Amino acid sequence: MDFRLGEDQLALRAGMRELLARRFGRERLRAAVDPPGQAGPGTGAVRLDRALWRELGEAGFFELGEAGFFALRLPQERGGVGLGLPEAVLVFEEAGRALLPGPLVATHLAAGEVPGAATGECVVAAVDGHLVEWLEEADVVRGDVAQAVALRAVDPLTPVHRVPRAAPHDPVAALLTAAEQLGSAGRTCALAVQHARTREQFGRPVGAFQAVKHLCAEMLVRVETARSAVYAAAVTGDPLDIAAARLLADEAAERGARDCLQVHGGMGFTWESDVHLHLKRAWSRAHRGPCAAQAEEALAAGLLTAAERSGT
């Protein structure tokens, strides 16, 4: 399968990265984590940037009109861009790379069904499994949130509520979450390599030491393996392919962030470093939708079915 991106896909990815660099760069990320006037790091209430949300909805990509992030897969006759899952995966990968907060997946999936979702005027939250993110900031909530209980989220930019009755899992939501995890994994890999090249110990860059080289190499292997799986699942849309992609992307994001912390040493564990934010977001996303055990069970059942049909 050829995973090389076309010119339009490259332009789409570049446009999303440029938009996020301009509107949600590191300074904005840190301001969201530590808003002015709060008592201490991560103690303030998390608020959604509505202006950025609307800009995501209105941003036109490579001369395809005014529709943007949320309406990317909406047919053109309904005011959308009319692209498919592969393109959606590319922009969600960039969102994950930038640690963009908010119920992105839920609002994207609601485009065309919930008025205002496609343009970013309406923020949509949805029950996914036993959890719902951004419940109090949402204009519309899809799913039963009766008796929802607020949890203390590990990720300072993802407020979470738990609901007693789990909602069924949406494979597309799982794939877009995997794309976010892939973007985060790619970013922590880049951060680790950058630090290994510039940080010196004993008169040498730390990247010259074999242990650090191995950590960086293993991170890259996990990222590229997950990328192949996520892109393939975006093309096939097969639930088993999506389950495999989700497992690999979760592993790449979580283990990659942990290894990035190790490469950074003691400074990687400080609040001022961005690495811990990637680790916490990876943990938070890993609990969105089907957990690893459920994905593994689905893959095992699929393999058994395939083996029975082939008579092996």
N, C-alpha and C positions, 0 to 999 in steps of 0.2 A: 504494500500500500504506500503510495507516495504522499508524504506529509509536508512536502515543500509548499510554502504559502504563496498564493498568487499576489499580483501587484495590488489589487483591491484589498485583500486581506492584510497585507503589510501596511497599507495606508490606514486601514481601520485601526490596527494595533498602535501605530505611531500616533494617530490622532487622539486615541484614548490616553496614551501615556503622556502626550503633551498637555492635554486638558488637566489631567490629575497633577502633573508637575506644577502647573500654573495655579491651580485652585486648591490642591491638597498636598502641597509639598511637606517637607519635614517640619517647618515652622508651624504650619496649620495642624499637623498631626500632634505635635507636642502641646499646642494650645488647646486642642480638644481633650488631651489626656489631663492636662493641668490648667484648667481655666483660671483666669485671674480672680483673686479674692477668695479662693476656697481655703479651707483650714490646712490642708496638707496634700501631698501627692495622691491623686486618685480618689479623693474623698468627696468631690463635688458630684452633683447630679449631672448625668450625661444628657446633652441636648443634641437633637439632630439639626444639621445645617440645612435649613429649608431652601436657602438661596442656591446652594450647591446642588441640592436635589433637583430643583427646577432646571438648573443649567445642564445637568446630566440628561434630563428629559428632552431638552430643546436642542442640544448640540448636534448639528448636522455633520455626518461623516462622509468624506470624500465625494462631495457633490451629489449626495442622495437625498437632498431635501433637508427640512428642518427637524425631522424626527431623529431621536437619539438613542441613548442607552436602553431605555425601558421598552421602546417600540421597535427594537432591532429585528425581532422575528415576526412582528405584526405585518400582515399583508399590506401592500401598497394601497390597495383599494379601500383599506380601513385606516389609512393615515400613517402606516408604518413604513419601515425600510424594506421589508420583504426578504430578509436574509434567513439563514438557517442556524442550526445548532453549532456548526464549526465556528461561525463568526461570533456567536454569543459566547462561546468558550474563550475566544481570544480576548474579548473585552472584560470578561469576568476574571481572567487570569491577570490582567492589568490592575483591576480593582483589588485583587488579593495582594498583588505586589506592593501596592500603595497603602494597604491596611485601611481602605476606605470603609467607614462605618455605616451602619444602617441596614434595614431589611431589603437589601438589593434583590435577592432572589425572589422573595415574595412579591415585591412590586413589579418586577420584570414579568413574572408569570401571570400577574393580574392585568397586564396591558391588554386592552380590547374588551375586557370583561368588567372592570371597575372603572367608572368614569374618572378621568384625571390621572390615572395611573401611568398611562403611556407618556404623558407630557411632564410627569414629575410634580404635578399639582397636588396629587393625592399620594400619601404614604400608606402602603399596605403591609400589614403584618399577617402572618399565617402560622397556625399550629403545625409543627413538624415533629411527628413523634409525640413525645410528652412535653416538648418545650415550645415556647413562642418568644421570639426576640422583639424588642422595641414595642411592647404592647402599649405602654402609656403614651408613646409618641405617635402612634398610628392613627390615621383618619378612618381606616377600615380594617377590620380584623376578620380573617377568614378562618372559620373553625370554631369549635365550642371552647370558650375561655371562662366558662362558669367555674367559680372556686379556684381561679388561677392564683398562685402564690409566688410572690417575688422572691427570687434567689439572689444571694450575693455572688455575682459573676466573677470569675477569675480574670476575664478580660475587661479592663476598665472602660472600653468603648462598646461593650455589647450588653446592655441590660436584658435580663432573662427572667421569664416567669415559667413556672411548672404548672401543667394542667393534669387533672386526674385521669382524663380519658385521652388516649393516644390517637392521633390522626393517622390515616394510611400514608405511606411514603410515596412521593412522586419521583420517578426515576430522573426526570429532567432536573428537578431541584437538586437531586443527589449529584448529577453531573456538573451543574453549575457551581455547586459547593466544592466539588473536586477541582474545578478550574481555579477557584479562589485559593485553595490549598496549594495548587501547583505554582501560582504566582508568588505566594509567600515563600515557598521552598526555593524558588529561583532567586528571590531577593536575599534570603539569608545565606545562600551559597555565595552570591556575589559579595555580600558584606564580609563573609569569612575570608574569601580570597583577597579582598582589598586590604583587610587588616593584616593578613599574613605577609603581604608584600611590603607594608609600610612600617609595621611594628618591629623594633629591633630588640634582641636580647643577646648579650655577650658579643656585641659588635656585628651581629648577623640578623637579617630578617627572620622572624619566627617561621616563615614559610619554608626556610631552608632545612628545617628539622624534619626528620622522616615521619614522626608521629603526626605533625600538623599536616604534612603533605597527604598522608593517608586519610585523615579526616576530611580534607577538602575534596579529595578524589572520590571518596565514598558518597559525599553529599551530591556531587555532580552526577554520579551514576544513578542515584535515586531520583534526582530531578528529571534526567533524560528518560529514564524508564517510565516514570509517571507521566511525562509529557506524551510519550508514544501511546500509552494506554488511554489517556484522556482524549487525545485527538482522534484516536481510532473509535472510541465510544461515541464521539460527537458525529462521526461519519455513519456508523452503523445504527446508533440509537438502540442497540440491543440491551435489555436490562442486565444480562450477565456481564456484558462488556462494561457497562456502567458500574456494576458492583466491583469488578476488578479494578477499574480506574479509581474508584473512590478509596479502596483499600491502599493502593499504591500512593495516591496523592496524600492521604492522611499520614502515611508513614514518612513520606518525603518531607512534609511540612513539620511534623512533630520532631522526628529525629534530626532533621536538618537544623532546626532552631536550637536544639540541645547541643549539637556539635558546634554550631556557630558560637554558642556561649563558651564552650571549651576553648575554641580558638582565640577568643577575646580575653580569656583568663578572668581575673577578678573584676576587671572593669565591665565585662559583659553582664555581670549580675547586678549592676547599679541601676537605679531608677532612670537615670539620665540616658542610658543606652536604649536603643530601639529594639535590640534583639529580644528582650523579654516580652515585648509587645507582640512580636511575631509568634513566640512560643505560646503565649496565653490565647491569642486568637486561634492558633492551630488547635489547641485543646478545646476551645469553645466550639469551633466548627465541627470537630470530630464527633460532638454529641448532637449535631443537627441531623435529623433524619435517621436512616438506618445506622446502627452502631456496627463496629467491626465484626462482632460475632454474627449479626444478622446477615451481613454481606458475605461472610465466609460460608454460612449455612446455605445461602442462595446459590453460591458458586458450586458448592459440593453437590447440591441437589441437581444443578444443571449438568454437571459432569457425569453424575450417575445416570441421568436420563439419556444423555448422549451415548454413554457406553452401552446401555440396554438397547437402544435403537440400532446401534452398529453391531450388536451381538458379541462385543469384546468383554 
